[in-house]
C-alpha cells in the first residue's frame, strides 16, 4: 500500500540531506486537484493540504516527460517500476517484483549518466492482513464489485503505454495490524556513465542486474531480520520507551559482500 514512502522520504532528508523527486501515480494529483477546486469554491481560495504536501516534498506525476526532465536537470528520482501491481500486491506476493518488460527508465538514466541505486524496503507487508485480493474485489456481490471496477476504469493509467483496463487500480481489502519494524536496504550503486542509451541490449542487461540486486536486498534482509532481537513489536516499543532511543539494527556484516 506504499505506507513506508513517508519514512523513506523523511529519512533521506533528515539523515542524508538528499531531496528526491517521487514519481507518483496520476490518481494522486487528480484527487488532490479535484478537492482543491472544491475548497477554492467553498473556502475563499484555500489550497488543498494534500496537494500542497505532495508539492512540498517534490512529487511529480509519473510520465516519461517528467522522468526525462528530472534526469536532465540532475535531480534525484524515486521510481517504482512495478507501479500499482506491486503496491496492491496480493496474498503470498510479498516482496515479488512485477516489473514491465520495457527498460525505458534505464535508457533514460543512461542518456544522462545517472547512477541507479536499488532500494529494497521491507515491513509494510507485515503491517496488514490481506483478506481479499485486488482482482477478487471486483467480483464482490451486491453491485460492490461493479462499482469498484467502474472506479478503476475511470482512473488514468500510471504507465503511458498501458490502457486503463490493463491496470487495475483497486486496492485489496486489508485489516491493519500493529506496524511491523521497517527495514530499508540500499543496494550496490550502478553507474550508467559507460552505457550507451541507444544500445537496447546493454540496457536490458543492466535492467536485469538492477532487478537481481533488488531481489538480493529482499533475501538478505529477510534472512538477517530473523536474528534481529527487536523485530518483535512489543519488545522494541518497550525498549525504546525505557531508553528513550531508537533500538539498534543489525550491521552490514550480516549481508553478502
Secondary structure, DSSP 8 states (H G I E B T S, - for coil): --TTHHHHHHHHHHHH---EEEEE-HHHHHHHHHHHHHHHHHTTT---HHHHHHHHTT-EE--HHHHHHHHHTT-EEE--TTHHHHHT--TT-TT-----S--HHHHHHHHTT-EEEEEEEESSGGGEEEEE-HHHHTT-TTTHHHHHHHHHHTS--SSTTS-GGGS-----EEEE-S----EEEEEEEEE-TT--TT-HHHHHHHHHHHHHHHHHHHHHHHHHGGG-TT-SHHHHHHHHHHHSS------GGGS--
